[in-house]
Amino acid sequence: MITDGVEPSLHVEYKSSHVKQYFKEQHALRTETTINNPKDFDIRKGVDNLTHLRDLGQGVNRKLLEVEGVSHHCVLTQDALDRLQHPTIGFFSKICG
């Protein structure tokens, strides 16, 4: 449900990395993944690993959008709606592992 005057956003955290999704300038959905410590994903810091980190971030974004797309046209039971209100543990590990 979208309410006038309320700007919905989604924030997911894994160790020191984050996924943020929000409406930019009230017109476009923006999804950003920030990896602040590559060691969280067993990757060493360095320019040589930048491509791998970018691919990892894009994979997280793609998977989140895929899950949202699949869930867009489904009918949820009351139990499923209740579970949506609780934190999900292992979001990054399911996507990246």
N, C-alpha and C positions, 0 to 999 in steps of 0.2 A: 504494500500500500504506500503510495506517495502522498504526502501531506504538504499542502502549500506552505512555504516558509521553512520547511525542514529539509536540510540537505543530507541525504543518506550517505553513509560511507562504510567501508569495510576495512578492518585492520587485522592482519594476521602476523604473529611474531614467532620466530624460531631462533632461539639463542640471541644473537645480535643482528639478525636479518629480519626484514619486514616486507610485507606485501600490503599495499594501500590501494584502495579502489574508491573513486569518488567521481562526481560530476564536475567537470572543469567548466567554469563559467556558465553553469546551468545548461549546457548544450551537448557535451560529449562525455561519455564514460571513459575515464582514464584509469589504467591499471599500471602501477609501478612496483617493481621489486627492487629492494635495496639490499645488497650483500655487504655488510660492514666488516665482516671477518671471514675471509675465505677458508680459514681453518675449521670453521663450523661444518664445512662440507668436505673436509680432508683434502683441501687444495692449498698449495703453498702460495704465499703472496708473491707477486711479481708480474711484470708486463707480459711475460710469456704465457701466463694463465688467463689473461684478460678475455680472450676469445671463449675459453671454456666457461668462465664466469658469466659472460654475456649470454651464452647458449643456455646455461642453467637458469638464469633469470627469465629468459624468453620462454623456456619450457614451463616454468612455474606459472607465468602469465597465461600461456596457452591452455594449460590444464585447468586453471581456475575458470577461464571463459568457457571452456568445453563443459565443465560441470554445471555452470550457470545456464548454458544453452540447453542442456539435456533436462535440467530441472524446470525450465521455463514452461513447458507444456505438460507437466505431469500433475496428477492429483495426489495430494499428500493426505495421509491419515492423521488423526489427532496425535497419535504416538510419534509420528515423524515430525510433526510441527513442534511438539514438546522437545524432541531431541535437538532441533535447530537452535534452541535457546541455550544449550550447554556448549562449552568450549570443546573443540575437536583436538585431540592430542595426536601428534604425529603427522600433521598436514604436510610439512616439508618432506619428512622421511617417506611418506607414501608417494609423493610426486617425484622426488629425486632419487629414491633408493630403489 
